[in-house]
Amino acid sequence: MGKMVSENAVIVFARRGCCMSHVVKRLLLGLGVNPAVYEVDEEDEINKGNGIDQKVQFPAVFIGGKLFGGLDRIMATHISGELIPVLKEAKALWL
């Protein structure tokens, strides 16, 4: 997973068929970003770490090799006008 994140300016880890994941993907595409998308099936969502089952939150968006956040963070930064500069800095947008 770390290699995928580092090799893509923007990558979205999404639950297959999730409407929130669809919104994130459509917003990024609408802005001119072509994000890499890794879809996860529901049965693969449990992260077994330290003997404790933890549910991973989707969608998870990585920009510039770092976890940026989910739908709420993407929408908040888009509305405030901060998303485009972040995407440009990560070389996900050229203009």
Summary of the structure (lengths in Angstrom):
residues: 95
radius of gyration: 13.5
end to end distance: 28.8
largest distance: 46.6
contacts: 253
relative contact order: 0.22
helix: 40%
strand: 28%
